Structure formats: structure tokens, C-alpha cells
Amino acid sequence: MELDFSPMQPFMDGLLMNLLIVIGLPLIGAIILRYILVKLKLSDYFAGVLASFAFLYLAYKTFMTIAV
């Protein structure tokens, strides 16, 4: 027995795009920020912590922008 998920296709496409935007863009920004901070001679640990906080903040702001 096969299930037909075709009626959910437009919903799933929109959900996937929003998930990619909410997770992908802040992740790329955090990776770039960490790279810049390491090049500025900050310790790897401190750069990682700052990049993690930046990721959380950017993901929150992106989610709030999409959700409203």
C-alpha cells in the first residue's frame, strides 16, 4: 500500500524554503563571522562562542521576519 503525499507538496515546498532561509542564511553568516574573527587573531574558542551567539540571534531575527 502506497501513500499519496501529492496534496501536501505545495505546503512542503514552502516549509522547506522557509527552513532553508531560517537555518541556512544565519549559518553562513556565522561561519563567515568566525572566519573573520579567527583571521583577526582571536582565539578559536572565543570566535566560536561569538559566532554561535550570532547564529542564534540571526536565526531568531530571520524567523521573526518570516513569521510576521
Secondary structure, DSSP 8 states (H G I E B T S, - for coil): -----GGGHHHHHHHHHHHHHHHHHHHHHHHHHHHHHHHTT--HHHHHHHHHHHHHHHHHHHHHHHH-
